[in-house]
Amino acid sequence: MKKVFTIFASVLLVALSIWVVGVNFFHPAGAKAAPTCTATGFMRDNINLTAAMIPTNLNPNVTGSVNAAGCNIGVYYGPGITGTVTAQVFGANYYGVVNNGSHVTVTGSQIHDIGENPLNGDQHGYGIYFTEDTGAKGTITKNLVWNYQKNGIVVRGLGSNATISNNTVIGQGPVNYIAENGIEVGQGAKATISHNIVVGNSYTGNSGGATGSGILIYGGSCYGVALTTGVHITNNTIIGNDLGVALSNLDGNTCIPTFTPTNIVVKNNISTNDGINNLFGVNLSNQSGGYQAGVSDQGDGDQIITNSICGLGYTPTTPPPYLYLIDTTVTNSPTVTGNTSCLDGSPITAPIKGTLHVHAGKRPGVSI
């Protein structure tokens, strides 16, 4: 029963956050003057992306309101700067805040309306992006991120390292045009992810068997990148996502779970979903249908311990759809212990490897 009240309090906090956003930020945003968009030299999709603000060593901090309408990026940090963003950032079509090789603290900020207008299926539109290009470091804490097109918070690449804590990240809810992720860490980056609220990353479309993830960790040669290891995911509240926590470290051309220890810890989180919205998350030749899980693990030696998971959307049933409280059917040597239902406190037993999912390789569910 205690867990029920915890979830209820978290939902109220999210609702209050949305209300505050609506009162304080939506209306003033339209009154801001259009920015000057300056080329950054940061390339994506063969475009030299422009930014509304480019901090320097002389002026490294950003405060106030950054209207990036017409620009690709709201705030762009190139290499070698130490700075802080405490601001409202909105209107860019590619990224809200980019850290490309600097040490940046993003705290107490409101980052919203990042993507095309209207939002569509193009694979950009990140609220906060610590890039894989040159190694990005810093802290992402106490921010409110919403109305992003693809990802809320992203940290990628060898040499990148971030503390991600006490943020509220709000996806679009069930949509059919893109598979969103709330918080994503991948390509060998290091991170701790704790005390965040992540809500509403859910995909209803039928393209590529994709799913939306609340928290996604990925890596391995299957993706053409480094493994992502040692990430700690603790004390988060994760509501209404196709996959609450998704771990996907896959190797080789056949995309099997790596046999290199990944040692990711998923501990003391609440993951709940009352909807069955994903209808095409599994589309392999021998199985089709939706795929949802409170925690989904592909890796080696990961630990899934003392989490609370519940909701109709994660309650196993005769497939399709493929629904799991904890899915360890395609992973190596996981530790799964002490997990309980957030409805009644009853223990959760992970499925035996090979049940339901008979394919030994990559699930096509995660969308990076």
C-alpha distance (Angstrom), angle and dihedral (degrees) to the residues before:
residue distance angle dihedral
M1 . . .
K2 3.79 . .
K3 3.81 89.5 .
V4 3.78 91.1 53.0
F5 3.79 91.0 57.4
T6 3.81 90.0 46.3
I7 3.80 91.4 55.5
F8 3.80 91.8 44.6
A9 3.81 90.4 52.3
S10 3.79 90.4 49.2
V11 3.79 92.4 51.3
L12 3.79 89.9 50.1
L13 3.80 89.6 51.3
V14 3.79 91.2 52.2
A15 3.80 91.0 48.1
L16 3.80 90.5 49.5
S17 3.81 90.5 49.4
I18 3.80 90.9 53.4
W19 3.81 91.0 48.1
V20 3.81 91.9 50.8
V21 3.79 89.9 48.6
G22 3.79 91.5 51.6
V23 3.78 93.7 49.2
N24 3.78 100.3 41.8
F25 3.77 108.5 29.1
F26 3.79 117.5 23.1
H27 3.78 99.1 66.3
P28 3.82 100.4 41.0
A29 3.81 90.1 50.5
G30 3.78 93.4 69.9
A31 3.78 92.3 55.7
K32 3.82 96.3 58.7
A33 3.79 119.7 107.6
A34 3.81 118.5 -107.7
P35 3.82 112.6 -95.6
T36 3.78 132.3 -122.1
C37 3.80 106.2 -109.4
T38 3.83 113.6 -144.3
A39 3.80 125.4 -166.8
T40 3.83 112.4 -111.8
G41 3.80 104.3 -170.4
F42 3.82 86.8 -122.8
M43 3.81 105.9 131.3
R44 3.77 128.3 -151.3
D45 3.82 126.5 157.1
N46 3.84 87.5 1.2
I47 3.80 89.1 -62.4
N48 3.80 124.8 125.8
L49 3.78 94.0 -135.5
T50 3.78 120.0 -135.3
A51 3.80 126.9 -142.7
A52 3.78 135.9 -155.9
M53 3.83 91.8 -142.8
I54 3.83 130.4 23.2
P55 3.82 110.9 -175.1
T56 3.81 119.8 -149.2
N57 3.79 135.6 -162.6
L58 3.81 88.1 -95.7
N59 3.82 92.7 49.6
P60 3.81 105.9 22.8
N61 3.82 101.5 153.4
V62 3.79 131.2 78.7
T63 3.80 124.8 -156.4
G64 3.78 137.2 158.5
S65 3.79 122.6 29.3
V66 3.82 126.0 -24.7
N67 3.79 113.0 -164.6
A68 3.81 104.3 -166.9
A69 3.81 97.8 175.1
G70 3.79 107.9 149.7
C71 3.83 92.9 18.4
N72 3.78 128.1 98.7
I73 3.82 94.4 -136.0
G74 3.79 133.3 30.5
V75 3.83 100.5 -154.3
Y76 3.82 121.9 6.4
Y77 3.81 124.1 -167.0
G78 3.79 113.8 -168.4
P79 3.81 120.9 -161.7
G80 3.78 124.5 -54.9
I81 3.80 104.6 24.8
T82 3.80 130.4 121.1
G83 3.78 110.8 -154.2
T84 3.79 148.6 140.3
V85 3.79 131.5 -128.4
T86 3.81 117.2 -155.5
A87 3.77 101.9 159.0
Q88 3.77 150.4 102.1
V89 3.82 107.5 -96.3
F90 3.79 121.7 -175.9
G91 3.78 146.6 144.2
A92 3.84 104.0 47.2
N93 3.78 116.4 129.5
Y94 3.83 98.8 -146.6
Y95 3.82 111.5 27.4
G96 3.80 139.2 -4.1
V97 3.81 101.2 -153.4
V98 3.83 121.5 5.8
N99 3.80 123.8 -165.6
N100 3.80 107.8 -169.4
G101 3.80 106.7 176.2
S102 3.79 101.3 -30.1
H103 3.80 136.2 105.0
V104 3.79 105.2 -107.7
T105 3.79 133.5 173.5
V106 3.80 113.9 -156.3
T107 3.79 107.2 -170.5
G108 3.77 138.8 154.5
S109 3.80 91.1 5.7
Q110 3.80 133.7 140.6
I111 3.80 111.1 -142.7
H112 3.77 117.0 -179.4
D113 3.80 147.7 142.8
I114 3.80 94.2 41.0
G115 3.80 111.8 159.4
E116 3.76 140.4 43.5
N117 3.80 121.6 -33.8
P118 2.95 104.6 -92.1
L119 3.80 99.0 22.4
N120 3.79 112.8 -110.4
G121 3.81 143.1 171.0
D122 3.82 98.5 -76.6
Q123 3.79 108.8 125.8
H124 3.80 97.9 -118.6
G125 3.77 135.9 75.3
Y126 3.84 107.4 104.6
G127 3.79 122.1 172.6
I128 3.83 96.4 -149.6
Y129 3.82 121.9 9.7
F130 3.82 125.7 -171.6
T131 3.79 98.5 -173.6
E132 3.78 133.7 -134.6
D133 3.81 92.9 -138.7
T134 3.82 103.9 88.7
G135 3.80 106.8 -6.8
A136 3.79 120.5 -83.5
K137 3.78 125.3 -150.1
G138 3.77 136.4 -175.5
T139 3.77 148.3 81.0
I140 3.80 130.0 -61.4
T141 3.79 109.1 -167.6
K142 3.80 143.6 150.2
N143 3.81 94.7 5.2
L144 3.79 130.3 141.4
V145 3.82 111.5 -140.1
W146 3.81 122.2 -178.7
N147 3.79 145.4 144.8
Y148 3.80 93.8 39.2
Q149 3.77 120.9 154.2
K150 3.83 103.3 -139.0
N151 3.84 114.9 -4.7
G152 3.79 135.4 10.4
I153 3.83 101.3 -154.8
V154 3.83 124.0 5.9
V155 3.84 130.4 -175.1
R156 3.80 115.9 177.0
G157 3.77 143.0 168.7
L158 3.79 144.6 34.0
G159 3.79 108.3 -61.9
S160 3.79 93.7 27.6
N161 3.79 116.5 116.3
A162 3.80 131.0 171.4
T163 3.77 143.2 169.8
I164 3.81 107.1 -139.2
S165 3.80 111.7 -170.5
N166 3.80 144.7 147.9
N167 3.80 95.1 6.9
T168 3.80 126.9 141.2
V169 3.81 111.4 -141.6
I170 3.81 117.4 -174.9
G171 3.81 121.9 -169.5
Q172 3.78 127.9 -162.6
G173 3.78 94.1 -96.1
P174 3.81 117.7 -128.9
V175 3.83 108.9 -4.1
N176 3.79 131.6 161.7
Y177 3.81 100.9 -147.8
I178 3.83 104.5 63.6
A179 3.82 141.3 12.3
E180 3.80 105.6 -125.8
N181 3.79 128.7 -159.8
G182 3.78 123.7 -155.2
I183 3.82 101.2 -155.4
E184 3.81 121.0 6.2
V185 3.83 129.3 -174.5
G186 3.78 119.5 177.2
Q187 3.79 153.9 132.8
G188 3.81 94.3 60.5
A189 3.81 99.0 -48.3
K190 3.80 121.2 148.1
A191 3.80 121.8 -131.8
T192 3.76 148.2 151.5
I193 3.80 114.8 -142.7
S194 3.79 115.2 -166.2
H195 3.82 143.9 153.8
N196 3.80 94.7 4.3
I197 3.81 127.3 142.2
V198 3.81 111.5 -139.6
V199 3.79 118.9 -177.0
G200 3.79 140.9 177.2
N201 3.82 112.1 5.3
S202 3.78 102.2 148.3
Y203 3.81 133.2 144.2
T204 3.80 123.8 -153.0
G205 3.81 98.8 173.0
N206 3.79 128.8 101.6
S207 3.82 102.1 -128.6
G208 3.80 116.5 125.3
G209 3.78 97.6 -26.3
A210 3.81 91.3 -81.4
T211 3.78 128.6 168.8
G212 3.80 134.0 -165.7
S213 3.80 117.3 -116.7
G214 3.78 130.9 -155.5
I215 3.82 92.2 -154.6
L216 3.81 119.0 8.9
I217 3.82 127.2 -171.6
Y218 3.81 116.8 -177.8
G219 3.79 143.8 164.3
G220 3.79 146.7 123.3
S221 3.78 139.9 107.8
C222 3.81 91.2 -70.4
Y223 3.80 85.5 70.9
G224 3.82 92.4 37.3
V225 3.83 92.6 -114.3
A226 3.81 141.6 93.9
L227 3.78 121.7 -74.7
T228 3.80 115.1 -98.2
T229 3.79 109.2 -133.3
G230 3.78 141.8 172.6
V231 3.80 97.6 21.9
H232 3.82 114.2 156.1
I233 3.82 116.8 -146.9
T234 3.79 109.4 -174.2
N235 3.80 141.6 160.4
N236 3.80 96.6 -0.8
T237 3.81 125.8 146.7
I238 3.80 109.4 -139.2
I239 3.81 117.2 -174.8
G240 3.81 133.7 -178.8
N241 3.82 100.7 -4.8
D242 3.81 124.9 137.0
L243 3.80 88.2 -128.1
G244 3.78 114.7 22.1
V245 3.81 94.8 -163.1
A246 3.81 118.2 4.0
L247 3.81 121.4 -169.5
S248 3.80 114.1 -173.1
N249 3.82 118.3 170.1
L250 3.80 106.1 157.4
D251 3.80 133.0 170.9
G252 3.78 139.0 -162.3
N253 3.77 134.5 17.9
T254 3.79 89.7 -67.2
C255 3.81 91.4 52.5
I256 3.78 99.9 -129.7
P257 3.81 122.4 168.9
T258 3.79 108.5 -84.0
F259 3.79 120.5 -102.8
T260 3.81 89.7 -149.6
P261 3.83 108.8 99.7
T262 3.80 109.5 -102.8
N263 3.82 95.1 179.0
I264 3.80 97.0 -164.6
V265 3.81 114.8 170.5
V266 3.82 120.6 -145.1
K267 3.80 105.9 -177.7
N268 3.81 140.3 160.4
N269 3.80 95.5 -3.7
I270 3.80 127.3 143.5
S271 3.81 112.8 -138.2
T272 3.79 119.1 178.9
N273 3.80 136.9 163.3
D274 3.79 126.5 171.9
G275 3.82 95.8 -177.2
I276 3.80 133.4 80.0
N277 3.78 98.4 -152.5
N278 3.80 105.2 139.8
L279 3.80 108.0 86.7
F280 3.82 102.9 165.4
G281 3.82 105.9 34.1
V282 3.82 90.9 122.0
N283 3.80 117.3 47.5
L284 3.80 105.5 151.5
S285 3.78 118.8 141.5
N286 3.81 93.1 -100.0
Q287 3.78 99.8 39.3
S288 3.77 138.3 32.0
G289 3.76 137.8 176.7
G290 3.76 140.2 75.1
Y291 3.80 124.8 -34.8
Q292 3.81 126.7 -154.2
A293 3.80 133.2 156.3
G294 3.78 139.1 169.7
V295 3.81 88.1 -137.4
S296 3.82 124.1 6.6
D297 3.81 118.4 -169.7
Q298 3.79 131.8 -163.8
G299 3.79 112.9 160.7
D300 3.80 140.8 66.2
G301 3.78 128.0 -73.0
D302 3.79 96.7 -5.4
Q303 3.81 118.1 160.4
I304 3.80 122.6 -135.5
I305 3.79 105.8 -178.8
T306 3.82 140.0 161.0
N307 3.80 95.9 -8.6
S308 3.81 123.8 148.8
I309 3.80 114.1 -135.7
C310 3.78 130.7 173.7
G311 3.79 148.1 137.2
L312 3.78 138.0 102.3
G313 3.80 90.0 -89.6
Y314 3.81 91.3 64.2
T315 3.80 99.3 35.5
P316 3.82 110.2 113.2
T317 3.76 117.3 -115.9
T318 3.80 136.9 165.9
P319 3.82 101.2 -70.3
P320 2.89 141.8 -79.6
P321 2.99 103.9 84.6
Y322 3.80 98.3 47.9
L323 3.80 104.0 -139.5
Y324 3.79 126.0 175.4
L325 3.75 138.4 174.1
I326 3.84 87.3 -156.4
D327 3.81 120.4 1.4
T328 3.81 114.7 -157.0
T329 3.79 96.4 147.2
V330 3.82 92.0 113.5
T331 3.80 107.7 38.8
N332 3.80 141.6 83.4
S333 3.82 127.7 -108.7
P334 3.81 100.2 -23.4
T335 3.79 123.0 178.3
V336 3.79 108.6 -136.9
T337 3.79 115.4 174.7
G338 3.79 143.8 138.6
N339 3.81 95.9 16.8
T340 3.80 116.5 147.5
S341 3.77 141.9 -178.0
C342 3.79 113.1 -93.3
L343 3.80 88.3 -145.2
D344 3.78 101.0 59.7
G345 3.81 108.1 -5.7
S346 3.80 94.1 -111.2
P347 3.82 116.2 151.7
I348 3.81 121.0 -96.8
T349 3.79 119.5 -138.1
A350 3.80 116.5 -159.5
P351 3.82 115.5 -129.3
I352 3.79 119.6 -98.6
K353 3.79 112.1 -97.4
G354 3.77 110.3 -91.3
T355 3.81 98.2 24.5
L356 3.80 116.2 127.1
H357 3.82 92.6 -11.4
V358 3.81 104.3 68.8
H359 3.80 95.7 169.4
A360 3.82 110.8 94.0
G361 3.76 97.6 -153.9
K362 3.77 141.1 61.0
R363 3.74 119.9 -22.0
P364 3.78 106.7 -137.3
G365 3.79 89.8 -138.9
V366 3.81 106.3 101.8
S367 3.78 119.7 79.3
I368 3.80 114.8 -165.2
